[in-house]
Amino acid sequence: MKKIGRPKVENPKNIDIKVRIDEKTNSRLLDYCKQNNISKTEAIRKGLEKLLEN
């Protein structure tokens, strides 16, 4: 019998990180997300990838 539910992913995102930011940074983040039609989480992931490229 086939398993029911979501399929397993190759690289699960199961680690939570909590970050506190000020109002100005949050506003800029929300503007960026609206312009690029992405979530805050995806924008932060992209930023981390750019930071860690080098």
Backbone bond lengths (Angstrom), bond angles and torsions (degrees), N, CA, C in turn:
res aa  C-N    CA-C-N  psi(-1)  N-CA   C-N-CA  omega(-1)  CA-C   N-CA-C  phi
1 M - - - 1.451 - - 1.527 109.08 -
2 K 1.309 115.98 136.79 1.464 122.28 -178.40 1.526 110.75 -72.81
3 K 1.354 116.79 141.68 1.464 120.32 176.64 1.520 110.07 -71.58
4 I 1.312 115.74 146.60 1.459 121.88 179.64 1.532 108.42 -104.05
5 G 1.328 116.24 143.78 1.459 120.62 177.36 1.510 111.37 124.68
6 R 1.317 114.60 -172.50 1.459 120.07 -179.05 1.520 109.99 -71.19
7 P 1.332 115.58 143.77 1.470 118.42 176.22 1.534 110.68 -70.75
8 K 1.324 115.16 151.99 1.461 120.33 177.80 1.524 109.08 -66.85
9 V 1.340 116.00 140.65 1.458 120.40 178.05 1.519 109.05 -100.62
10 E 1.328 115.49 155.47 1.461 120.55 -177.77 1.525 111.85 -67.72
11 N 1.345 116.76 -39.84 1.460 121.01 -176.62 1.531 108.52 -129.61
12 P 1.338 118.17 82.51 1.466 119.88 -176.41 1.522 112.68 -64.87
13 K 1.322 115.40 144.95 1.472 121.35 178.45 1.532 107.17 -101.34
14 N 1.314 115.78 85.62 1.456 120.52 -174.04 1.531 113.58 -115.58
15 I 1.329 117.68 13.72 1.466 121.42 178.95 1.525 108.77 -111.05
16 D 1.328 116.22 126.53 1.461 122.02 178.58 1.526 109.78 -97.86
17 I 1.332 114.99 140.09 1.464 121.23 175.33 1.524 106.92 -129.27
18 K 1.311 116.09 131.94 1.458 120.46 178.29 1.529 108.16 -107.26
19 V 1.330 115.54 130.05 1.457 120.99 -178.76 1.521 108.87 -130.68
20 R 1.317 116.30 136.28 1.465 120.81 176.24 1.515 108.06 -102.20
21 I 1.336 116.22 131.12 1.460 121.16 178.55 1.523 109.31 -130.97
22 D 1.324 115.78 160.60 1.459 119.53 179.59 1.532 110.43 -83.93
23 E 1.322 116.20 170.85 1.471 122.14 -176.72 1.526 112.33 -60.37
24 K 1.337 116.71 -40.84 1.462 120.49 -177.85 1.533 110.76 -64.14
25 T 1.322 116.76 -44.38 1.461 120.99 178.94 1.519 110.59 -64.58
26 N 1.320 116.64 -41.61 1.468 120.78 178.87 1.530 110.83 -62.70
27 S 1.310 116.46 -41.85 1.460 121.12 178.85 1.525 111.03 -62.72
28 R 1.329 116.53 -43.36 1.468 120.94 178.52 1.527 110.49 -64.97
29 L 1.326 116.65 -39.55 1.463 121.18 178.38 1.528 110.76 -63.71
30 L 1.315 117.16 -44.79 1.464 121.08 179.07 1.526 111.23 -63.27
31 D 1.331 117.07 -40.74 1.467 120.85 177.12 1.530 110.66 -61.55
32 Y 1.327 116.15 -45.09 1.467 120.64 178.95 1.529 110.30 -60.24
33 C 1.314 116.24 -44.05 1.468 121.02 -178.61 1.533 111.32 -63.80
34 K 1.324 116.90 -40.93 1.461 119.95 178.38 1.517 111.12 -65.25
35 Q 1.327 117.07 -43.14 1.465 121.66 -178.91 1.528 111.78 -64.47
36 N 1.321 116.84 -35.30 1.463 121.21 -175.91 1.521 112.88 -103.04
37 N 1.321 116.66 1.93 1.462 123.08 177.42 1.538 111.96 53.04
38 I 1.350 115.27 50.04 1.463 121.03 177.59 1.524 108.91 -132.11
39 S 1.314 116.15 165.21 1.459 120.99 178.97 1.532 110.05 -81.20
40 K 1.322 115.56 164.15 1.470 119.86 176.94 1.527 109.92 -61.30
41 T 1.326 115.86 -40.23 1.461 119.96 -179.85 1.518 111.31 -60.03
42 E 1.333 116.73 -45.75 1.463 120.15 -179.52 1.528 111.07 -65.13
43 A 1.326 117.49 -39.00 1.459 120.74 178.36 1.530 110.70 -62.87
44 I 1.315 116.82 -41.70 1.469 120.72 179.90 1.518 110.31 -67.63
45 R 1.340 117.44 -40.41 1.466 120.19 176.69 1.526 111.02 -60.34
46 K 1.339 116.75 -43.84 1.464 120.56 178.62 1.528 110.84 -61.62
47 G 1.326 116.56 -41.95 1.458 120.76 178.52 1.521 112.08 -62.56
48 L 1.321 116.93 -41.59 1.462 120.64 177.89 1.531 111.15 -64.57
49 E 1.324 116.36 -40.92 1.467 119.61 178.73 1.533 110.72 -61.68
50 K 1.346 116.87 -43.00 1.473 119.98 177.90 1.530 110.58 -62.68
51 L 1.302 116.82 -42.27 1.453 121.98 -179.22 1.527 111.16 -63.22
52 L 1.329 116.40 -39.12 1.460 121.18 -174.97 1.529 114.02 -90.84
53 E 1.327 118.21 -0.67 1.467 121.09 179.53 1.522 112.60 -59.34
54 N 1.291 116.99 -40.35 1.478 120.32 -174.74 1.496 112.31 -81.01
